[in-house]
Structure formats: C-alpha cells, structure tokens
Amino acid sequence: MCNEKQHNRNSGVALVEVLVALFFFVSTSVLLLDTYIQTKLLLITIVESKAQQQIQTNQKALASITPLYEQRWDDIVLFGKLQVKPVSKL
C-alpha cells in the first residue's frame, strides 16, 4: 500500500515536471517567434526608409543639375550655325 502511494506521488511529480518543461518550451518558442517577427518588421522599415532617402537624394541631385528653363536647339541657332574648328597642334 505504501509502495502504491509512493508510485502515485512520483507520477504526479513527473507530470508537474513535464508540464513545467512544456511551459518553458512554449514560452521560449513564443518569445523567439515574437523576436523574429519584430526583426523582420525592423528590416522592412529600414529598407523602406533607405529607399525613400535614396529617392529624395536622387531628386535633389537631379534638381541641382536640371536648369529651371527648357533649353532647345532653336535657342542655340540664334548664335549662328555650328562649325567644327580643328585644334592646332603646338
């Protein structure tokens, strides 16, 4: 009889140990999954931010080299016909 109570008590302890181990496993898995998701979101945010910054930089660079007026070949014709002059060798 004593042996049977000891066996039941040991079974209960083993069950509690398994449940505690399962709890730690599940909580760790959830924590790792949450960290993975946050890392992915951070990476997406960084890539989008970098792309937006690159677009702004390109627009500023293009604005600095693009004249404020439209230049046409008709405007250059006013100075006369273009002629190619040979370069003299010294």
N, C-alpha and C positions, 0 to 999 in steps of 0.2 A: 504494500500500500504506500509506504513511504517512497519507494522507488518510482511509483506511478506519479505521485505529486511532483517529485523532482523532475521527471521527464516532461510533465506539462509545464512546469515553471521554465525549464530550459527551452521548450518550444516557444513559449511566449517571449522570452528574451531574444531568441533568434529572430522571431517575427519583427520585434521592435528594431533590432539592428538592421534588418533588411529594409524596413520602412524608412529608417533614418538615412541609410545609404542611398535609397531611391530618391528621397527628398533632396539630398546633396547633389545627386546626379542631375535631377531635373532642374534645380535652381542654377547650377553651373551651366547647364545647356542653355537655359533661357538667358542668362547673363551674357554668354558668348554670342548667342544669336542677336541679342539686342545691340551688342557692341559692333558686330558685323554690319548690321543694318545702319547704325549711326555712321560707321566708317564709309559705307557706300554713299550715304547722303552727303557726307562731307566732301567726298571725292567729286561727286556730281556738282556740288556747289562751287568747288574750286575750279573745275573745268569750265563751267558756265561763266564764272567771274573772269577767268583768264581770257576766254573768248570775247566777252564783252569789252574788256580792257584793250584787247588787241584791235577790235573793231574801232574803238574810239581813237586809239593811237593812229591807225591807218587813215581814219577820216581827217584827223588833224594834220597828218603829213600830206595828204592829198590836197587839203585846203591851202596849205602853205605853198605848194608848187603850182597850183592851178590859178591862173590870172582871174581877176574879177570881171574881165571883159572877154568877149569871144573874139578871137583873132582869126581872120580869114586871109586867104591868098589875095583876095581883092584889095585888101589894105596894103599889102606889100607892093602891089603893082604900081601904086602911086609914086614909088621911088624909082621907077623905071624897070626896064627888062633886066632880068638877072643874067650876068655874064660870069663865066668862069675865067679867072686870070691865072696863068701859070705862075708858080712860085719860082723866083730866081734863086739859083744856087750860088752861094758865096764862095 
